Amino acid sequence: MAQTHEWMFYEVMWRSWAGRAQVPYPVPWWTQQAFRRWSDDFDSGTYESKEAALASNALYRYWHMVGVKDHRQESLIGQAGEIEPVYDKYCLSFFLYDPVTGALHLPQLIGGGSVGQRMEAPHLPVVLTDFRTPDGIEFVQRTFATAIGARQRDLVVTRLTVGTATGQPRQGWLCAAVMPAGPSGFQRHDRDGRRITDRRLTFLRHLPEENRVETNSGWGPVFDTPPEQYGVYGNPEFSRDPDSYLAHSPFHDLVMGGKLNGARQAQDQVAGLCSAVFAWPFRVVDDEMFEVDVRLPVDLYSGAADLAEIRATPAAELEERNRQFWTTKLLGQGVQPELPWPVTHLTDLFREARSQLLILSDGGEIHPGPTVYDSFWIRDSSVEATACSLVGDQALAEHQLGTHYPLRFNRGTGRIGPCAEYGFFGGPHERDAHEWDSNGQALWAIGRFDRTKGRGAAFGAKLYQPYVVDGARWLRDNRDQYGLLHSGWSAEHLGESDKPHYWDDLWAVAGLYEAARLAERIGSPDAPELWAAFDDVRRATAASVRWVLAEQRRRGAWETYIPTGPADVGRLDSTMIGTAAFFHPLRLHMGSKLGADIDRAARFTLDTMCAHFVSGGYRHEAAWNAYGPYLTTQLAHACLLAGDPVRMDALLDWTVGASFPRTQERAVALGAWNEQHAFSIASDFREVPSRPWYMGDIPHGWAAAEYLLLIRDILLFEADEDRDPHLYIAPGVRPHWVPDGDTVAVESAPTLFGAPFGYRLTHDADRRTVTVEIGEAPERVRYVYPCRFGPVRSVSVDGRDLPVTGDDVQVPAGARRFRVTYA
């Protein structure tokens, strides 16, 4: 049954939303969506009651984020501008009150006015919320995170300006509300008894002499300008009647009495629903502005000296410092894709995804999310670090792989399930859930980064003993009787944990390949041993896949597909998305590492997935019952590498749209993806599943990394680094992206050849020519330009005509300029 605070929260929210309360109440966006299409069919496997499921916000985990690069704590921004510091137990929001009419204008309520939200700029993690009342009063809220003082501690600053949209005189109160529930939920409490993101406010106090608020045992908002009115509310009678919370609230007092209770302190030991409101009267006319700045300490602060440090720097100066930092970082450093006007939004989103990974990095560990995923996974981080290394954030990638991976290398002599402890890469997540993909991912990421840094950096040599060689031996020695990795839950999108998954084996093959190549590059005598391990795992994996394919044909399956694992013969469902990794990020098709027949089967599997499970994006109903944003991007990337840029473009288009969902005229996200994109939000409630669905964090670091890697590989990607090194130029650039006279360009892009590359492609539609100027380039690497504009008619390289050999134009190493004429 529901716990008291869960039931109370449910009832207060429901009665407010359903109009049973006498006055408006700031019901969060996610709660409104749950009530909009309510179902008692909650996830009973995770939660004990419908109230617990609601309080945990199990279904609508959408919000915006601000934070400081490499710092621990992020802050979430709700669809009405609410600010939730992730590890502090309160949420701050703003609204307007008219003392003449008694009207409350709450941004949370659709009828209370209009709300617009956007990022200040694609490279600036500053959330702007614009709220306008029906009578023309408008406030604009700018929220950002910054670091202050000698110790560079975190601080969130929100700056509000109130004006009149009509120019006519307007007056009222600007009000700030401190409430328990924020964008992430009220309390995530599951059947195992774990309380994650517990946001109950059992104690709340206003300290006028310090102009700040205490929330439970922590520091709440600090006001630059003292409020003229305030009131703090709790449950002094220990009432268990939900209506008492609605009747004894600051919103009720404002509407019914025109003032706040003036109390400085309150507690609620029943439901943890303490609240407070602070008010600043204003009068504006013409272009006058009334301004209030509020600071949220989201680091460890205590005492008068820390309070003085919080207030020491003017808010305008903090805002300018924040702007300068991100402008320098994202516009002045790293890869800067230059795309034509039809697709400049791809560049904007590229910069936003970079900022998200930098914010989600906690001291060099990139975490896949700000709340329930705010911890370190080998799996996610291998893709995230690789993305950072290839878009110009190499210091972060090196810190993650060089410092934090060794810390996850197990040296004990015990057992983890059926496997040896020694040599396994993994912390609590990998150990507890038997995530056997992690060793392959660690070896793959280390090897790829060693290539990117170049031989002079000797990155791989520094980690070779014991991490690479013993991590590879672990893969060799910890397999089942068929030579495959054991059953486990390497990624929840693959299916059940009591079955083996080819995903693990594909990563093992790729990781062992990189380990053996690294051994060769540093001249290690272990190279033959590692190649033998690679061959053994490769043969076992290929043999198992061939058996599955033959068995499915024997049973009469007319479609070719590789299921999630050998225990899933004939399982034609969306868990087969794991096969996309065959192409991206593992590139096992290059060199036919598992055999030409497996290559063909993997390509057919892409066709089968797209035919059955793509409806705009990838529908993953088998495990998540939701769209998979990063799965869609993985599939798009696999299509690009498999030579299907048309399908890639369509999937990319959905992915971009999924980062800016809207519902009920609200911006649900501002250029970010959660792990799962709910069918209801994707369709603006035209489709609401009949059973519960899974919902992870937003922004999702893995999704951001996948997007960065896709855009980078659309511009250029490497092939056959070890035998016939060559580089594809603009392989994913579509003809409609590049109008007449426009260009595609990239400069100083890191490559797996250990040297940067850059080019500028110009399209002349009248003459039907494409001209490519090559800038920085690695030595002894040839180029391939897949012409997407039409059949190739002629090719000239540095003024010399070359024979036409097809639409994949072959350009020799050392070329500086080539021109292609197409039909």
QUINOR-V568467 format. One record per residue. N is the residue number from 1. RES is the residue in one letter. PSI is psi in whole degrees, 0 to 359 (none if undefined). OMEGA is omega in degrees with one decimal (none if undefined). Layout:
n->{N/N}
res->{RES/RES}
psi->{PSI/PSI}
omega->{OMEGA/OMEGA}
This chain:
n->{1/2/3/4/5/6/7/8/9/10/11/12/13/14/15/16/17/18/19/20/21/22/23/24/25/26/27/28/29/30/31/32/33/34/35/36/37/38/39/40/41/42/43/44/45/46/47/48/49/50/51/52/53/54/55/56/57/58/59/60/61/62/63/64/65/66/67/68/69/70/71/72/73/74/75/76/77/78/79/80/81/82/83/84/85/86/87/88/89/90/91/92/93/94/95/96/97/98/99/100/101/102/103/104/105/106/107/108/109/110/111/112/113/114/115/116/117/118/119/120/121/122/123/124/125/126/127/128/129/130/131/132/133/134/135/136/137/138/139/140/141/142/143/144/145/146/147/148/149/150/151/152/153/154/155/156/157/158/159/160/161/162/163/164/165/166/167/168/169/170/171/172/173/174/175/176/177/178/179/180/181/182/183/184/185/186/187/188/189/190/191/192/193/194/195/196/197/198/199/200/201/202/203/204/205/206/207/208/209/210/211/212/213/214/215/216/217/218/219/220/221/222/223/224/225/226/227/228/229/230/231/232/233/234/235/236/237/238/239/240/241/242/243/244/245/246/247/248/249/250/251/252/253/254/255/256/257/258/259/260/261/262/263/264/265/266/267/268/269/270/271/272/273/274/275/276/277/278/279/280/281/282/283/284/285/286/287/288/289/290/291/292/293/294/295/296/297/298/299/300/301/302/303/304/305/306/307/308/309/310/311/312/313/314/315/316/317/318/319/320/321/322/323/324/325/326/327/328/329/330/331/332/333/334/335/336/337/338/339/340/341/342/343/344/345/346/347/348/349/350/351/352/353/354/355/356/357/358/359/360/361/362/363/364/365/366/367/368/369/370/371/372/373/374/375/376/377/378/379/380/381/382/383/384/385/386/387/388/389/390/391/392/393/394/395/396/397/398/399/400/401/402/403/404/405/406/407/408/409/410/411/412/413/414/415/416/417/418/419/420/421/422/423/424/425/426/427/428/429/430/431/432/433/434/435/436/437/438/439/440/441/442/443/444/445/446/447/448/449/450/451/452/453/454/455/456/457/458/459/460/461/462/463/464/465/466/467/468/469/470/471/472/473/474/475/476/477/478/479/480/481/482/483/484/485/486/487/488/489/490/491/492/493/494/495/496/497/498/499/500/501/502/503/504/505/506/507/508/509/510/511/512/513/514/515/516/517/518/519/520/521/522/523/524/525/526/527/528/529/530/531/532/533/534/535/536/537/538/539/540/541/542/543/544/545/546/547/548/549/550/551/552/553/554/555/556/557/558/559/560/561/562/563/564/565/566/567/568/569/570/571/572/573/574/575/576/577/578/579/580/581/582/583/584/585/586/587/588/589/590/591/592/593/594/595/596/597/598/599/600/601/602/603/604/605/606/607/608/609/610/611/612/613/614/615/616/617/618/619/620/621/622/623/624/625/626/627/628/629/630/631/632/633/634/635/636/637/638/639/640/641/642/643/644/645/646/647/648/649/650/651/652/653/654/655/656/657/658/659/660/661/662/663/664/665/666/667/668/669/670/671/672/673/674/675/676/677/678/679/680/681/682/683/684/685/686/687/688/689/690/691/692/693/694/695/696/697/698/699/700/701/702/703/704/705/706/707/708/709/710/711/712/713/714/715/716/717/718/719/720/721/722/723/724/725/726/727/728/729/730/731/732/733/734/735/736/737/738/739/740/741/742/743/744/745/746/747/748/749/750/751/752/753/754/755/756/757/758/759/760/761/762/763/764/765/766/767/768/769/770/771/772/773/774/775/776/777/778/779/780/781/782/783/784/785/786/787/788/789/790/791/792/793/794/795/796/797/798/799/800/801/802/803/804/805/806/807/808/809/810/811/812/813/814/815/816/817/818/819/820/821/822/823}
res->{M/A/Q/T/H/E/W/M/F/Y/E/V/M/W/R/S/W/A/G/R/A/Q/V/P/Y/P/V/P/W/W/T/Q/Q/A/F/R/R/W/S/D/D/F/D/S/G/T/Y/E/S/K/E/A/A/L/A/S/N/A/L/Y/R/Y/W/H/M/V/G/V/K/D/H/R/Q/E/S/L/I/G/Q/A/G/E/I/E/P/V/Y/D/K/Y/C/L/S/F/F/L/Y/D/P/V/T/G/A/L/H/L/P/Q/L/I/G/G/G/S/V/G/Q/R/M/E/A/P/H/L/P/V/V/L/T/D/F/R/T/P/D/G/I/E/F/V/Q/R/T/F/A/T/A/I/G/A/R/Q/R/D/L/V/V/T/R/L/T/V/G/T/A/T/G/Q/P/R/Q/G/W/L/C/A/A/V/M/P/A/G/P/S/G/F/Q/R/H/D/R/D/G/R/R/I/T/D/R/R/L/T/F/L/R/H/L/P/E/E/N/R/V/E/T/N/S/G/W/G/P/V/F/D/T/P/P/E/Q/Y/G/V/Y/G/N/P/E/F/S/R/D/P/D/S/Y/L/A/H/S/P/F/H/D/L/V/M/G/G/K/L/N/G/A/R/Q/A/Q/D/Q/V/A/G/L/C/S/A/V/F/A/W/P/F/R/V/V/D/D/E/M/F/E/V/D/V/R/L/P/V/D/L/Y/S/G/A/A/D/L/A/E/I/R/A/T/P/A/A/E/L/E/E/R/N/R/Q/F/W/T/T/K/L/L/G/Q/G/V/Q/P/E/L/P/W/P/V/T/H/L/T/D/L/F/R/E/A/R/S/Q/L/L/I/L/S/D/G/G/E/I/H/P/G/P/T/V/Y/D/S/F/W/I/R/D/S/S/V/E/A/T/A/C/S/L/V/G/D/Q/A/L/A/E/H/Q/L/G/T/H/Y/P/L/R/F/N/R/G/T/G/R/I/G/P/C/A/E/Y/G/F/F/G/G/P/H/E/R/D/A/H/E/W/D/S/N/G/Q/A/L/W/A/I/G/R/F/D/R/T/K/G/R/G/A/A/F/G/A/K/L/Y/Q/P/Y/V/V/D/G/A/R/W/L/R/D/N/R/D/Q/Y/G/L/L/H/S/G/W/S/A/E/H/L/G/E/S/D/K/P/H/Y/W/D/D/L/W/A/V/A/G/L/Y/E/A/A/R/L/A/E/R/I/G/S/P/D/A/P/E/L/W/A/A/F/D/D/V/R/R/A/T/A/A/S/V/R/W/V/L/A/E/Q/R/R/R/G/A/W/E/T/Y/I/P/T/G/P/A/D/V/G/R/L/D/S/T/M/I/G/T/A/A/F/F/H/P/L/R/L/H/M/G/S/K/L/G/A/D/I/D/R/A/A/R/F/T/L/D/T/M/C/A/H/F/V/S/G/G/Y/R/H/E/A/A/W/N/A/Y/G/P/Y/L/T/T/Q/L/A/H/A/C/L/L/A/G/D/P/V/R/M/D/A/L/L/D/W/T/V/G/A/S/F/P/R/T/Q/E/R/A/V/A/L/G/A/W/N/E/Q/H/A/F/S/I/A/S/D/F/R/E/V/P/S/R/P/W/Y/M/G/D/I/P/H/G/W/A/A/A/E/Y/L/L/L/I/R/D/I/L/L/F/E/A/D/E/D/R/D/P/H/L/Y/I/A/P/G/V/R/P/H/W/V/P/D/G/D/T/V/A/V/E/S/A/P/T/L/F/G/A/P/F/G/Y/R/L/T/H/D/A/D/R/R/T/V/T/V/E/I/G/E/A/P/E/R/V/R/Y/V/Y/P/C/R/F/G/P/V/R/S/V/S/V/D/G/R/D/L/P/V/T/G/D/D/V/Q/V/P/A/G/A/R/R/F/R/V/T/Y/A}
psi->{163/144/160/313/329/315/318/316/314/312/317/315/316/314/324/312/323/359/15/348/153/331/160/154/141/79/124/154/314/327/320/320/322/319/335/319/72/144/135/356/69/174/87/346/339/323/151/343/164/328/320/321/318/311/333/351/66/346/337/66/75/135/177/169/142/156/178/136/129/8/161/315/129/164/139/147/125/176/350/16/5/141/123/103/125/317/12/147/62/167/137/130/170/152/175/146/136/106/342/313/346/14/133/132/101/122/339/337/130/320/354/0/190/142/130/146/147/163/143/322/158/332/3/112/68/120/125/126/124/117/127/129/163/334/13/10/139/135/145/127/122/121/129/164/144/176/142/158/177/329/2/54/157/144/133/134/132/127/126/136/131/132/182/126/340/347/346/151/135/144/160/201/132/126/142/133/132/117/164/312/136/192/331/341/191/305/121/106/115/180/335/359/2/133/108/141/53/111/20/133/99/342/134/133/138/131/88/326/336/354/44/174/141/133/113/239/10/177/133/207/149/125/132/325/125/135/147/337/148/162/136/134/142/218/72/336/2/39/145/23/117/327/336/329/328/327/328/75/159/329/321/316/323/313/317/333/350/16/168/165/350/5/147/343/146/160/157/99/4/303/351/37/37/151/163/150/141/138/142/111/147/159/124/152/151/236/19/152/138/132/142/134/136/138/137/110/111/30/190/113/147/143/169/324/320/322/320/322/321/322/353/322/130/146/323/323/320/320/318/321/317/316/316/320/308/328/314/317/311/339/337/346/150/182/133/89/135/107/150/169/327/340/28/337/335/322/318/313/329/314/323/319/323/315/324/317/323/322/324/357/124/95/35/345/119/120/143/355/168/348/266/342/23/64/180/125/136/316/302/317/333/319/319/316/320/319/314/319/330/352/5/4/57/329/320/315/318/321/318/311/324/335/311/332/314/330/342/8/121/132/2/171/10/200/148/99/230/2/159/146/315/133/355/131/118/143/208/320/308/321/312/323/4/58/87/358/346/325/315/320/318/314/318/312/319/316/317/321/324/320/315/319/332/161/328/331/334/35/311/326/327/334/357/312/127/357/311/308/319/331/324/320/328/318/323/322/352/68/168/187/345/1/12/164/152/168/145/181/65/326/132/345/357/343/207/152/350/16/153/155/133/335/312/318/323/317/322/317/312/320/318/325/313/323/317/319/322/317/320/318/326/3/29/140/352/354/313/322/317/324/324/320/318/312/322/313/321/313/317/318/313/319/320/317/319/321/316/314/318/319/321/322/319/327/358/11/127/346/142/127/148/114/181/334/174/343/5/37/129/3/94/81/181/356/348/357/338/334/340/330/340/321/305/129/5/335/40/345/338/115/7/59/334/359/150/326/323/324/311/317/322/322/318/328/323/317/317/318/314/325/325/328/5/119/78/289/182/117/115/75/344/326/316/333/44/168/152/99/311/335/321/318/320/315/318/317/319/320/319/311/335/0/27/74/337/311/322/316/319/317/322/320/317/318/316/315/325/344/353/52/150/148/139/42/22/142/109/322/157/61/48/160/142/170/322/139/112/137/322/317/322/332/9/45/16/337/114/117/152/353/161/159/168/146/120/202/163/140/147/121/322/318/317/318/319/320/315/316/323/312/319/316/338/324/321/145/157/157/147/55/336/346/300/74/125/165/131/131/125/46/337/5/121/150/321/353/335/87/174/129/354/167/157/132/155/143/146/44/126/146/166/357/4/10/150/161/146/153/166/120/128/136/127/99/325/317/358/54/151/125/131/122/126/130/240/143/143/152/151/36/122/174/152/126/106/104/120/358/334/173/136/133/325/155/132/138/118/43/0/128/140/154/146/125/13/184/348/96/125/120/127/157/146/352/146/336/134/154/136/129/133/162/none}
omega->{-177.5/171.5/-172.1/-176.3/177.7/178.5/-178.7/178.7/178.8/-176.7/179.8/-179.9/-176.8/-178.1/177.5/-176.4/-177.1/177.5/-179.3/176.7/-179.9/-175.2/177.2/-179.0/-176.1/178.7/-177.6/-177.5/-175.4/177.9/177.2/-179.8/178.8/-179.8/-177.8/174.2/-173.9/173.7/175.8/-179.5/-179.2/-179.8/-175.4/175.5/-178.7/-174.1/-176.8/-175.0/177.0/178.7/177.9/179.0/178.4/-176.8/-179.2/-173.0/-176.8/-167.7/-171.1/-175.7/178.6/176.9/174.9/-173.0/166.9/-179.7/-178.0/-179.7/174.0/178.7/-168.5/-166.6/173.4/173.8/-178.0/179.3/-179.1/-175.0/174.8/178.6/179.5/-179.9/178.8/169.5/-166.6/-173.7/174.7/-168.8/173.9/175.4/-178.5/176.4/-175.5/176.9/-179.3/-179.5/177.1/-176.5/179.7/-177.2/-175.9/-176.8/171.7/175.6/-175.9/179.1/-179.6/-174.3/-176.7/-178.1/-177.1/-178.2/-179.5/-178.9/172.3/178.7/175.0/168.5/-177.9/174.6/-178.1/-178.8/-177.7/174.7/177.8/-176.7/176.7/175.3/-178.1/-178.2/-179.4/179.8/179.0/-178.5/168.2/172.3/-176.2/167.4/177.0/-177.1/178.0/-175.2/179.1/177.2/-178.9/177.8/-175.2/170.7/-178.0/-179.2/176.7/178.2/-174.3/174.2/171.7/179.5/173.2/-174.9/-177.7/172.6/180.0/178.3/178.1/-177.5/-177.0/-174.8/178.5/179.8/177.8/177.8/-178.8/178.1/165.5/-173.4/173.6/179.7/172.2/-175.0/179.3/-172.8/178.7/-179.1/-176.6/179.8/179.3/174.4/176.8/-174.2/-176.0/-176.4/179.3/177.5/-179.2/176.6/-179.9/-177.2/175.8/-174.0/178.9/175.4/179.8/179.9/-178.3/-178.8/173.7/179.0/-176.0/-178.3/176.7/177.8/179.0/-176.1/170.9/178.9/-170.5/-179.3/-176.3/177.3/174.0/-175.7/173.3/-175.5/174.2/179.4/-179.1/175.0/178.7/177.3/175.2/175.8/-179.7/-169.7/178.0/-178.8/-173.9/-178.3/-177.1/-178.9/175.5/177.2/-179.3/-178.9/179.0/178.0/179.8/-179.5/-179.9/-176.7/177.9/-177.9/176.0/-179.0/179.3/-176.5/-172.9/-175.7/177.3/178.8/177.4/-170.8/177.1/179.3/179.7/-171.2/176.6/174.5/176.2/-179.2/179.9/-173.9/-178.8/-177.1/174.2/178.2/178.0/175.4/178.9/-170.1/175.8/176.5/179.2/169.1/-177.6/177.7/-178.6/-178.1/176.6/178.6/171.2/-171.9/174.2/175.4/179.5/-179.5/-179.6/178.7/-177.7/175.2/179.9/178.8/174.2/173.2/-175.3/-179.0/178.9/177.4/177.8/178.7/177.8/-175.6/-166.5/-173.4/177.8/-177.4/179.7/178.6/176.6/179.5/-179.9/177.0/179.4/179.2/-179.2/-179.1/-175.6/176.6/178.3/-175.5/-169.9/176.8/-176.9/-177.1/176.8/-177.5/179.6/179.6/175.8/-176.7/-177.4/-172.2/179.3/-175.9/176.3/177.7/177.0/176.1/178.3/-178.2/175.0/-179.5/178.7/178.5/175.5/-178.8/-179.7/178.7/179.4/178.7/-179.2/176.4/178.8/-179.8/179.0/172.8/174.9/179.6/-175.6/178.3/-177.4/-175.4/-175.7/178.5/-177.9/176.1/-167.1/172.6/173.7/-175.7/-177.6/-172.9/178.6/177.9/-178.7/-179.9/178.8/176.9/180.0/-177.5/-175.7/177.4/172.1/177.5/-172.7/180.0/178.0/179.4/-179.2/177.8/-177.9/-175.9/-174.5/-178.5/-170.7/175.6/176.5/178.7/178.5/-180.0/-175.1/-178.2/-177.5/-178.0/-178.3/-178.6/170.7/-172.9/-178.9/-170.4/176.6/176.8/-175.6/176.6/-178.5/173.9/176.4/173.0/-177.1/-178.5/-175.3/-178.5/-173.8/-176.2/-179.3/-179.5/-171.5/176.6/-166.6/179.7/176.9/-179.5/179.3/-179.3/178.6/-177.3/179.1/-179.8/179.8/179.9/176.0/176.5/-175.4/-179.6/-179.9/-174.5/-177.3/-179.3/178.8/-177.8/-178.0/179.2/-178.9/-177.9/-171.2/177.4/-4.1/-163.7/-176.5/-173.1/-179.7/173.1/177.0/178.4/176.9/178.6/178.9/-167.3/-173.1/-180.0/-177.2/-175.3/177.9/-179.9/-179.6/174.0/-176.2/174.7/179.7/-176.5/-174.7/175.3/-171.6/179.7/-177.0/-178.7/-170.5/-179.0/-178.6/178.5/174.5/-177.9/178.5/176.1/-179.4/-176.2/177.5/176.4/178.9/178.7/-179.1/-179.7/178.6/176.0/-179.8/178.9/-179.8/177.9/177.4/178.1/177.2/-176.9/-178.5/177.9/-178.2/175.3/179.5/-174.0/179.0/178.8/-178.7/175.2/177.5/177.1/177.4/-178.6/-177.2/179.1/179.3/-179.2/-178.5/-180.0/-179.6/-179.9/179.3/179.4/179.5/178.4/179.9/-179.5/179.0/180.0/178.2/176.0/-180.0/-179.9/175.1/178.2/-178.4/176.3/177.2/176.8/175.1/-179.1/-174.7/179.2/-176.5/177.0/-174.8/178.2/179.5/-178.4/-179.4/175.6/-168.5/175.8/178.4/177.5/177.3/-179.9/177.0/179.8/176.5/178.7/179.6/8.8/-164.8/176.9/179.7/176.2/178.3/-174.5/179.3/-172.9/177.0/-179.7/-176.8/179.9/177.0/174.5/-179.1/-179.9/178.7/177.4/177.3/178.6/174.6/178.5/-178.6/178.1/-177.2/-179.6/-172.2/-165.6/178.0/172.2/-168.1/173.8/-178.1/-179.9/-177.1/-176.7/-176.1/-175.5/-172.4/-172.5/-178.6/170.3/175.9/-179.4/-178.6/173.6/176.5/179.5/174.6/-179.3/176.4/-179.2/177.3/178.3/177.3/-176.5/177.9/175.5/179.5/-177.2/179.0/178.1/176.4/-177.7/179.8/179.1/176.6/179.9/177.1/-178.0/179.0/179.1/-179.5/178.2/179.0/-178.3/176.6/173.4/-178.3/178.7/176.7/171.6/-175.6/175.9/-174.6/179.8/-179.9/178.6/164.9/-177.9/176.8/177.6/-172.7/176.9/-177.8/179.6/179.6/-176.8/-173.4/173.5/170.6/177.4/176.3/-176.9/179.8/177.1/-177.0/177.5/-177.5/-178.0/179.8/-173.1/172.0/-12.0/-179.9/-174.2/178.9/179.2/178.2/179.5/178.5/179.1/178.8/-179.3/-179.6/179.9/178.2/-177.4/170.1/-179.7/-179.8/168.2/-175.9/176.2/173.6/-174.2/-171.1/-175.9/-179.7/-172.2/175.5/-171.1/178.9/-179.3/177.8/-175.0/-178.4/-178.7/-176.6/-177.9/-177.3/175.5/-167.5/177.0/-179.3/176.8/-178.8/-174.8/167.8/-176.4/172.6/-179.6/171.4/177.8/175.9/178.8/177.2/175.5/176.4/179.1/-177.4/179.6/176.1/177.8/173.6/-179.7/179.6/-177.6/173.6/-174.3/-178.9/-179.1/-179.2/178.1/172.7/179.7/-179.2/174.3/-177.8/178.9/176.2/-177.8/173.8/-179.0/173.0/176.5/178.1/-174.3/171.7/175.3/177.0/-177.1/-177.7/-174.5/-178.7/179.7/-177.5/178.9/-179.9/179.8/172.0/-179.1/-178.3/176.5/-177.8/179.9/176.6/177.2/177.8/-178.1/-178.1/-178.1/170.0/-173.1/-179.1/-176.5/-175.7/175.8/178.5/179.7/178.8/-176.9/173.0/-178.4/-178.4/173.6/-177.0/-179.0/none}
